[in-house]
Amino acid sequence: MGDIEIGKLGSENESSARQRAVNVSPETLVATELLRADQTLPLVIRPAAGKLDTVAWAESNRGFVETHLLKHGALLFRDFNLNTVSEFERFIEALSGELLEYRERSSPRSQVSGHVYTSTDYPANQSIFLHNENSYQRTFPLKLFFYCFVTPQQGGETPIADCRKIYQRIDPHIRDRFIQKKWMYVRNFGDGFGLPWQTVFQTTDRAIVEEQCRSKGIRVEWKEDNCLRVSAVLPVVVKHPRTGEMSWFNHATFFHISTLEQSIREVLLEEFEEHDLPTNTFYGDGSSIENSVLDELREIYRQEMICFPWRQGDVLMLDNVLTAHGRAPFVGARRILVGMAEPVSREED
């Protein structure tokens, strides 16, 4: 997807983390610290000493985890001795309950075990721009968990950004216009690009697709050759269901054709009109979003972006409303797995 500029990584971050005092909580048997003093996320949580029964600790400390997650938006569990996919699953269940199925899909993923999936299966040389998981849906996961099963040889970070800060940084005139007009996505399936609708909706029955979309306020239009167009209008911001904080939560920038890498963008624009692209976005009234507005939004995402190198066994837990995520290009093997939990439905518009 869109290009991501990776900031300073590695030794500087690790050195600054070691120079700061570590907060140890006797009742939770863990230590907490920030990677850098000038960043509010992620909060790093490590066992304070020796081995820890990770799942038992998680089950007993859900309140501790939730408090810190609501404050920081992202927690990095490091050195917790999670070595298998099943341990990762049990860790998620201990903190957030049953894992969710990946529905109404927008990117290719492989199922690893149960409802644990690979992170987006895009080519290694491509960036994935910052976004909130399933923010184009009316029901979305509140919690995301990323697990470093195989550390990339180079690159492959999962950049994150605080969506509360993004909301605050947007020019009030732009923000108010979006809030008033909302945003609309248009997705087209079956034209030879992107996922087929049968994969997205996990069915080959057009009637089931229509019923799924009708229940979610999605407009359906069948085209020639069994092709499908869907569209929906959604708010650009949401109020966090537990804190009441306002967060910039949408795919308006991510799905827009201008956020794609130039080589991909040019191929698609030669082939399709605006409303026939695999994905594209507009204001809620169907009018085009100005290039200057999209440029400003992308720049704000980049300015708020925080990167850090993965370590084997790391688990990154995100509050999906408070924190956006992406992916940097990488070299060599990389296997980051993802699980989602705690479905939340938008309030009626």
DRENKOL-386134 format. One record per residue (C-alpha): z, x, y; residue in three letters. Coordinates in steps of 0.1 Angstrom, whole numbers. Layout:
+-------+-------+-------+------+
!    zz !    xx !    yy ! resn !
+-------+-------+-------+------+
!     Z !     X !     Y !  ALA !
...
+-------+-------+-------+------+
//
This chain:
+-------+-------+-------+------+
!    zz !    xx !    yy ! resn !
+-------+-------+-------+------+
!     0 !     0 !     0 !  MET !
!     6 !    12 !    36 !  GLY !
!    13 !    49 !    43 !  ASP !
!    49 !    60 !    43 !  ILE !
!    61 !    90 !    62 !  GLU !
!    89 !   107 !    42 !  ILE !
!   117 !   123 !    62 !  GLY !
!   137 !   154 !    54 !  LYS !
!   150 !   152 !    18 !  LEU !
!   171 !   172 !    -6 !  GLY !
!   193 !   201 !     4 !  SER !
!   201 !   189 !    39 !  GLU !
!   212 !   155 !    27 !  ASN !
!   232 !   169 !    -2 !  GLU !
!   248 !   196 !    20 !  SER !
!   259 !   172 !    47 !  SER !
!   273 !   149 !    21 !  ALA !
!   295 !   176 !     6 !  ARG !
!   308 !   186 !    41 !  GLN !
!   323 !   151 !    47 !  ARG !
!   356 !   138 !    34 !  ALA !
!   354 !   116 !     3 !  VAL !
!   373 !    83 !     2 !  ASN !
!   390 !    79 !   -32 !  VAL !
!   404 !    45 !   -43 !  SER !
!   430 !    49 !   -70 !  PRO !
!   427 !    13 !   -81 !  GLU !
!   389 !    15 !   -87 !  THR !
!   388 !    51 !  -100 !  LEU !
!   358 !    59 !   -78 !  VAL !
!   350 !    80 !   -47 !  ALA !
!   327 !    68 !   -19 !  THR !
!   307 !    87 !     7 !  GLU !
!   276 !    84 !    28 !  LEU !
!   247 !   107 !    22 !  LEU !
!   246 !   115 !    59 !  ARG !
!   271 !   107 !    87 !  ALA !
!   243 !    92 !   109 !  ASP !
!   232 !    67 !    82 !  GLN !
!   249 !    35 !    72 !  THR !
!   231 !    32 !    39 !  LEU !
!   232 !    38 !    10 !  PRO !
!   269 !    42 !     3 !  LEU !
!   273 !    66 !   -26 !  VAL !
!   298 !    56 !   -53 !  ILE !
!   309 !    82 !   -79 !  ARG !
!   336 !    83 !  -106 !  PRO !
!   366 !   101 !   -90 !  ALA !
!   373 !   123 !  -120 !  ALA !
!   363 !   125 !  -156 !  GLY !
!   344 !    99 !  -176 !  LYS !
!   346 !    62 !  -167 !  LEU !
!   339 !    31 !  -188 !  ASP !
!   312 !    20 !  -164 !  THR !
!   308 !   -16 !  -176 !  VAL !
!   345 !   -22 !  -178 !  ALA !
!   350 !    -8 !  -143 !  TRP !
!   321 !   -30 !  -130 !  ALA !
!   336 !   -61 !  -145 !  GLU !
!   370 !   -54 !  -129 !  SER !
!   357 !   -44 !   -95 !  ASN !
!   330 !   -70 !   -86 !  ARG !
!   349 !   -78 !   -53 !  GLY !
!   351 !   -41 !   -44 !  PHE !
!   313 !   -37 !   -50 !  VAL !
!   305 !   -69 !   -31 !  GLU !
!   325 !   -60 !    -1 !  THR !
!   308 !   -26 !     3 !  HIS !
!   274 !   -41 !    -5 !  LEU !
!   277 !   -67 !    23 !  LEU !
!   287 !   -40 !    47 !  LYS !
!   261 !   -13 !    39 !  HIS !
!   233 !   -33 !    22 !  GLY !
!   227 !    -6 !    -4 !  ALA !
!   249 !    12 !   -29 !  LEU !
!   239 !    43 !   -49 !  LEU !
!   259 !    46 !   -82 !  PHE !
!   257 !    83 !   -91 !  ARG !
!   271 !   101 !  -122 !  ASP !
!   281 !    69 !  -139 !  PHE !
!   267 !    81 !  -172 !  ASN !
!   242 !    53 !  -177 !  LEU !
!   218 !    67 !  -203 !  ASN !
!   200 !    38 !  -218 !  THR !
!   182 !     6 !  -207 !  VAL !
!   208 !   -15 !  -225 !  SER !
!   236 !     2 !  -206 !  GLU !
!   217 !    -6 !  -174 !  PHE !
!   214 !   -42 !  -184 !  GLU !
!   251 !   -45 !  -192 !  ARG !
!   259 !   -29 !  -158 !  PHE !
!   239 !   -55 !  -140 !  ILE !
!   254 !   -83 !  -160 !  GLU !
!   289 !   -70 !  -153 !  ALA !
!   283 !   -70 !  -115 !  LEU !
!   259 !   -99 !  -110 !  SER !
!   255 !  -120 !  -142 !  GLY !
!   223 !  -130 !  -159 !  GLU !
!   191 !  -111 !  -151 !  LEU !
!   162 !  -130 !  -136 !  LEU !
!   126 !  -133 !  -149 !  GLU !
!    99 !  -119 !  -126 !  TYR !
!    81 !  -151 !  -115 !  ARG !
!    52 !  -159 !   -91 !  GLU !
!    43 !  -123 !   -93 !  ARG !
!    26 !  -102 !   -67 !  SER !
!    24 !   -68 !   -83 !  SER !
!    17 !   -54 !  -118 !  PRO !
!    48 !   -46 !  -138 !  ARG !
!    56 !   -40 !  -175 !  SER !
!    85 !   -57 !  -193 !  GLN !
!   108 !   -30 !  -208 !  VAL !
!   136 !   -51 !  -223 !  SER !
!   147 !   -86 !  -217 !  GLY !
!   143 !   -91 !  -179 !  HIS !
!   142 !   -54 !  -171 !  VAL !
!   108 !   -43 !  -158 !  TYR !
!    91 !   -12 !  -146 !  THR !
!    89 !    -9 !  -108 !  SER !
!    54 !   -16 !   -95 !  THR !
!    27 !     0 !  -117 !  ASP !
!     5 !    13 !   -89 !  TYR !
!   -12 !    47 !   -91 !  PRO !
!    11 !    76 !   -84 !  ALA !
!    -8 !    87 !   -52 !  ASN !
!    -3 !    53 !   -35 !  GLN !
!    26 !    44 !   -12 !  SER !
!    42 !     9 !   -13 !  ILE !
!    52 !    -3 !    21 !  PHE !
!    87 !   -16 !    28 !  LEU !
!    94 !   -52 !    19 !  HIS !
!   120 !   -76 !     5 !  ASN !
!   115 !   -87 !   -31 !  GLU !
!    99 !  -121 !   -34 !  ASN !
!   104 !  -129 !     3 !  SER !
!    72 !  -150 !     0 !  TYR !
!    91 !  -174 !   -23 !  GLN !
!   115 !  -202 !   -16 !  ARG !
!   138 !  -189 !   -43 !  THR !
!   144 !  -152 !   -45 !  PHE !
!   169 !  -127 !   -60 !  PRO !
!   198 !  -118 !   -38 !  LEU !
!   205 !   -86 !   -58 !  LYS !
!   181 !   -59 !   -69 !  LEU !
!   190 !   -29 !   -92 !  PHE !
!   168 !     2 !   -96 !  PHE !
!   175 !    26 !  -124 !  TYR !
!   162 !    62 !  -125 !  CYS !
!   153 !    66 !  -162 !  PHE !
!   129 !    95 !  -157 !  VAL !
!   132 !   116 !  -125 !  THR !
!    98 !   122 !  -107 !  PRO !
!    87 !   158 !  -106 !  GLN !
!    80 !   155 !   -69 !  GLN !
!    83 !   126 !   -44 !  GLY !
!    86 !    91 !   -58 !  GLY !
!   116 !    82 !   -36 !  GLU !
!   125 !    45 !   -30 !  THR !
!   128 !    43 !     8 !  PRO !
!   151 !    16 !    21 !  ILE !
!   158 !     0 !    55 !  ALA !
!   184 !   -23 !    70 !  ASP !
!   167 !   -56 !    78 !  CYS !
!   195 !   -65 !   103 !  ARG !
!   185 !   -35 !   124 !  LYS !
!   148 !   -43 !   120 !  ILE !
!   155 !   -79 !   133 !  TYR !
!   174 !   -65 !   163 !  GLN !
!   147 !   -39 !   172 !  ARG !
!   118 !   -63 !   173 !  ILE !
!   107 !   -72 !   209 !  ASP !
!   124 !  -106 !   216 !  PRO !
!    90 !  -121 !   227 !  HIS !
!    74 !  -112 !   194 !  ILE !
!   104 !  -123 !   174 !  ARG !
!   107 !  -156 !   191 !  ASP !
!    70 !  -163 !   187 !  ARG !
!    72 !  -156 !   150 !  PHE !
!   104 !  -177 !   147 !  ILE !
!    86 !  -206 !   164 !  GLN !
!    53 !  -203 !   146 !  LYS !
!    67 !  -190 !   112 !  LYS !
!    42 !  -170 !    90 !  TRP !
!    16 !  -180 !    65 !  MET !
!     4 !  -161 !    34 !  TYR !
!   -29 !  -167 !    17 !  VAL !
!   -34 !  -154 !   -18 !  ARG !
!   -67 !  -155 !   -39 !  ASN !
!   -69 !  -150 !   -76 !  PHE !
!   -98 !  -145 !  -100 !  GLY !
!  -123 !  -126 !   -77 !  ASP !
!  -119 !   -93 !   -96 !  GLY !
!   -91 !   -78 !   -74 !  PHE !
!   -54 !   -80 !   -79 !  GLY !
!   -35 !  -100 !  -106 !  LEU !
!   -51 !  -130 !  -122 !  PRO !
!   -34 !  -164 !  -116 !  TRP !
!   -26 !  -167 !  -153 !  GLN !
!    -4 !  -136 !  -150 !  THR !
!    11 !  -146 !  -116 !  VAL !
!    22 !  -180 !  -129 !  PHE !
!    26 !  -170 !  -165 !  GLN !
!     5 !  -199 !  -178 !  THR !
!   -32 !  -208 !  -185 !  THR !
!   -27 !  -245 !  -177 !  ASP !
!   -39 !  -254 !  -143 !  ARG !
!   -17 !  -285 !  -142 !  ALA !
!    14 !  -264 !  -147 !  ILE !
!     3 !  -241 !  -118 !  VAL !
!    -2 !  -272 !   -96 !  GLU !
!    32 !  -286 !  -105 !  GLU !
!    49 !  -252 !   -99 !  GLN !
!    33 !  -249 !   -65 !  CYS !
!    39 !  -285 !   -55 !  ARG !
!    77 !  -281 !   -62 !  SER !
!    77 !  -250 !   -40 !  LYS !
!    57 !  -263 !   -11 !  GLY !
!    27 !  -241 !   -19 !  ILE !
!    -8 !  -255 !   -12 !  ARG !
!   -33 !  -251 !   -41 !  VAL !
!   -71 !  -249 !   -38 !  GLU !
!   -92 !  -244 !   -69 !  TRP !
!  -125 !  -226 !   -62 !  LYS !
!  -156 !  -219 !   -83 !  GLU !
!  -155 !  -200 !  -115 !  ASP !
!  -118 !  -209 !  -122 !  ASN !
!  -107 !  -190 !   -91 !  CYS !
!   -76 !  -201 !   -72 !  LEU !
!   -63 !  -199 !   -36 !  ARG !
!   -27 !  -206 !   -27 !  VAL !
!   -10 !  -206 !     7 !  SER !
!    24 !  -214 !    22 !  ALA !
!    42 !  -213 !    55 !  VAL !
!    77 !  -198 !    56 !  LEU !
!   103 !  -187 !    82 !  PRO !
!   102 !  -150 !    92 !  VAL !
!   140 !  -147 !    92 !  VAL !
!   168 !  -159 !    70 !  VAL !
!   206 !  -162 !    75 !  LYS !
!   225 !  -143 !    49 !  HIS !
!   241 !  -169 !    25 !  PRO !
!   275 !  -151 !    26 !  ARG !
!   278 !  -133 !    60 !  THR !
!   256 !  -156 !    82 !  GLY !
!   239 !  -125 !    96 !  GLU !
!   202 !  -129 !   107 !  MET !
!   178 !  -107 !    88 !  SER !
!   140 !  -100 !    91 !  TRP !
!   129 !  -113 !    57 !  PHE !
!    92 !  -119 !    50 !  ASN !
!    60 !  -104 !    36 !  HIS !
!    41 !  -109 !    69 !  ALA !
!    36 !   -72 !    74 !  THR !
!    35 !   -62 !    37 !  PHE !
!     8 !   -87 !    27 !  PHE !
!   -14 !   -81 !    58 !  HIS !
!   -48 !   -65 !    51 !  ILE !
!   -41 !   -39 !    79 !  SER !
!   -11 !   -25 !    60 !  THR !
!   -32 !   -14 !    31 !  LEU !
!   -44 !    22 !    29 !  GLU !
!   -76 !    27 !    48 !  GLN !
!   -98 !    33 !    17 !  SER !
!   -87 !     2 !     0 !  ILE !
!   -88 !   -19 !    32 !  ARG !
!  -124 !    -9 !    39 !  GLU !
!  -136 !   -19 !     4 !  VAL !
!  -119 !   -53 !     5 !  LEU !
!  -132 !   -61 !    40 !  LEU !
!  -167 !   -53 !    29 !  GLU !
!  -163 !   -77 !     0 !  GLU !
!  -143 !  -106 !    14 !  PHE !
!  -137 !  -128 !    45 !  GLU !
!  -102 !  -129 !    59 !  GLU !
!   -91 !  -160 !    40 !  HIS !
!  -107 !  -148 !     7 !  ASP !
!   -88 !  -115 !     5 !  LEU !
!   -64 !  -110 !   -24 !  PRO !
!   -36 !  -113 !     1 !  THR !
!   -34 !  -117 !    38 !  ASN !
!   -11 !  -132 !    64 !  THR !
!   -13 !  -152 !    96 !  PHE !
!    10 !  -170 !   120 !  TYR !
!    22 !  -203 !   105 !  GLY !
!    -4 !  -223 !   125 !  ASP !
!   -32 !  -203 !   108 !  GLY !
!   -40 !  -180 !   138 !  SER !
!   -44 !  -143 !   135 !  SER !
!   -15 !  -119 !   140 !  ILE !
!   -24 !   -94 !   167 !  GLU !
!   -30 !   -58 !   156 !  ASN !
!    -6 !   -46 !   183 !  SER !
!    22 !   -68 !   168 !  VAL !
!    15 !   -55 !   133 !  LEU !
!    15 !   -19 !   145 !  ASP !
!    49 !   -24 !   162 !  GLU !
!    64 !   -40 !   131 !  LEU !
!    52 !   -12 !   109 !  ARG !
!    66 !    14 !   133 !  GLU !
!   100 !    -3 !   134 !  ILE !
!   101 !    -4 !    96 !  TYR !
!    93 !    34 !    95 !  ARG !
!   119 !    42 !   121 !  GLN !
!   146 !    25 !   101 !  GLU !
!   135 !    40 !    68 !  MET !
!   159 !    61 !    48 !  ILE !
!   148 !    83 !    19 !  CYS !
!   167 !   103 !    -7 !  PHE !
!   156 !   120 !   -39 !  PRO !
!   164 !   103 !   -72 !  TRP !
!   187 !   119 !   -98 !  ARG !
!   186 !   111 !  -135 !  GLN !
!   208 !    80 !  -142 !  GLY !
!   211 !    69 !  -106 !  ASP !
!   214 !    31 !  -100 !  VAL !
!   205 !    18 !   -66 !  LEU !
!   219 !   -17 !   -59 !  MET !
!   204 !   -36 !   -30 !  LEU !
!   213 !   -68 !   -12 !  ASP !
!   177 !   -81 !   -11 !  ASN !
!   183 !  -101 !    21 !  VAL !
!   199 !   -72 !    40 !  LEU !
!   177 !   -43 !    28 !  THR !
!   140 !   -37 !    23 !  ALA !
!   126 !   -12 !    -1 !  HIS !
!    93 !     6 !    -8 !  GLY !
!    79 !    36 !   -28 !  ARG !
!    67 !    70 !   -19 !  ALA !
!    38 !    87 !   -37 !  PRO !
!    48 !   111 !   -65 !  PHE !
!    37 !   138 !   -89 !  VAL !
!    44 !   140 !  -126 !  GLY !
!    63 !   114 !  -147 !  ALA !
!    83 !    88 !  -129 !  ARG !
!   101 !    59 !  -145 !  ARG !
!   122 !    37 !  -123 !  ILE !
!   133 !     4 !  -139 !  LEU !
!   143 !   -27 !  -120 !  VAL !
!   164 !   -58 !  -127 !  GLY !
!   170 !   -88 !  -104 !  MET !
!   199 !  -112 !  -103 !  ALA !
!   216 !  -140 !   -84 !  GLU !
!   188 !  -165 !   -73 !  PRO !
!   191 !  -179 !   -38 !  VAL !
!   171 !  -208 !   -24 !  SER !
!   161 !  -210 !    12 !  ARG !
!   177 !  -237 !    33 !  GLU !
!   153 !  -266 !    41 !  GLU !
!   130 !  -256 !    69 !  ASP !
+-------+-------+-------+------+
//
